[in-house]
Amino acid sequence: MSEARSRRVAAHARANSGSPRSSASADELVENFDDGQHLVELVMRVLARNFGKPLTLQDIGDASGYSVYQIIRVFRRRLGTTPHAYLMRVRLEYAAERLSQGDTIAGAAADAGFSDQSHLTRHFKRVFGMTPRNYVLAGKRMAAAISLASKGFTVHSGQAALQTQRACSESVELL
């Protein structure tokens, strides 16, 4: 038993000594332990620091003294999502940032902790509604539109789309 878990069990035993046996389950005790906020913050911190590495809930559970099921239950109750979904979101945001900085899709996928480029693409499309390639192209289109505006072009929405498309196709040809 981990030291943190031992402390929680000892505190619970002290709190309930001399009183009739409590009917609280282990999960209720965990959730009542500062309303799960400590556990959620711990998990978020571990995920944020290690998102690029293979990481399991069992690893987090072993380090924190909580069971995998307690972690999932408290995390979902506090944040409305699972730890895995949160980890995917952290990885996707990091990959999107890398793509915006000009990294390759495969490089961003590897650095963000995805097993391969298709793994990133599948999750990226589900969350952002477009593939990483389209995300990169959209960023280039936006940069082209800003460049056109800075050169004094006054464009209406239809013209802006055409000029942006032309500017984007010219920049893609240069690649």
Backbone hydrogen bonds, N-H to C=O, Kabsch-Sander energy under -0.5 kcal/mol:
donor,donor_aa,acceptor,acceptor_aa,energy
6,S,2,S,-2.3
7,R,3,E,-2.3
8,R,4,A,-2.0
9,V,5,R,-2.6
10,A,6,S,-2.6
11,A,7,R,-2.5
12,H,8,R,-2.2
13,A,9,V,-2.4
14,R,10,A,-2.5
15,A,11,A,-2.3
16,N,12,H,-1.7
17,S,13,A,-0.6
17,S,14,R,-0.8
19,S,16,N,-1.5
29,L,25,S,-2.0
30,V,26,A,-2.2
31,E,27,D,-2.6
32,N,28,E,-2.1
33,F,29,L,-1.2
34,D,32,N,-1.2
35,D,32,N,-0.6
36,G,33,F,-2.0
37,Q,34,D,-1.8
40,V,36,G,-2.5
41,E,37,Q,-2.7
42,L,38,H,-2.3
43,V,39,L,-2.6
44,M,40,V,-2.7
45,R,41,E,-2.3
46,V,42,L,-2.4
47,L,43,V,-2.7
48,A,44,M,-2.5
49,R,45,R,-1.9
50,N,46,V,-1.7
51,F,47,L,-0.6
53,K,50,N,-1.8
60,I,56,T,-1.6
61,G,57,L,-3.1
62,D,58,Q,-2.7
63,A,59,D,-1.9
64,S,60,I,-2.2
65,G,61,G,-2.5
66,Y,61,G,-0.7
71,I,67,S,-2.2
72,I,68,V,-2.4
73,R,69,Y,-2.5
74,V,70,Q,-2.6
75,F,71,I,-2.5
76,R,72,I,-2.6
77,R,73,R,-2.2
78,R,74,V,-2.4
79,L,75,F,-2.8
80,G,76,R,-2.1
81,T,75,F,-0.5
86,Y,82,T,-2.2
87,L,83,P,-2.5
88,M,84,H,-2.5
89,R,85,A,-2.0
90,V,86,Y,-2.3
91,R,87,L,-2.6
92,L,88,M,-2.7
93,E,89,R,-2.5
94,Y,90,V,-2.0
95,A,91,R,-2.6
96,A,92,L,-2.7
97,E,93,E,-2.0
98,R,94,Y,-2.4
99,L,95,A,-2.7
100,S,96,A,-2.2
101,Q,97,E,-1.2
102,G,99,L,-1.5
103,D,98,R,-2.3
108,A,104,T,-2.6
109,A,105,I,-2.4
110,A,106,A,-2.3
111,D,107,G,-2.5
112,A,108,A,-1.9
113,G,109,A,-0.6
113,G,110,A,-0.9
114,F,109,A,-2.4
120,L,116,D,-1.7
121,T,117,Q,-2.6
122,R,118,S,-2.5
123,H,119,H,-1.8
124,F,120,L,-3.2
125,K,121,T,-2.6
126,R,122,R,-1.5
127,V,123,H,-2.1
128,F,124,F,-3.1
129,G,124,F,-0.5
129,G,125,K,-1.4
130,M,124,F,-0.5
135,Y,131,T,-2.1
136,V,132,P,-2.3
137,L,133,R,-2.7
138,A,134,N,-2.8
139,G,135,Y,-2.0
140,K,136,V,-1.9
141,R,137,L,-2.6
142,M,138,A,-2.4
143,A,139,G,-2.2
144,A,140,K,-2.5
145,A,141,R,-2.7
146,I,142,M,-2.4
147,S,143,A,-2.3
148,L,144,A,-2.6
149,A,145,A,-2.3
150,S,146,I,-2.3
151,K,147,S,-1.1
152,G,149,A,-1.4
153,F,148,L,-2.0
155,V,153,F,-0.7
160,A,156,H,-3.5
161,A,157,S,-1.8
162,L,158,G,-1.7
163,Q,159,Q,-3.0
164,T,160,A,-2.8
165,Q,161,A,-2.4
166,R,162,L,-2.4
167,A,163,Q,-2.7
168,C,164,T,-2.7
169,S,165,Q,-2.6
170,E,166,R,-2.2
171,S,167,A,-2.1
172,V,168,C,-2.5
173,E,169,S,-1.9
174,L,170,E,-1.2
175,L,171,S,-0.7
175,L,172,V,-0.6
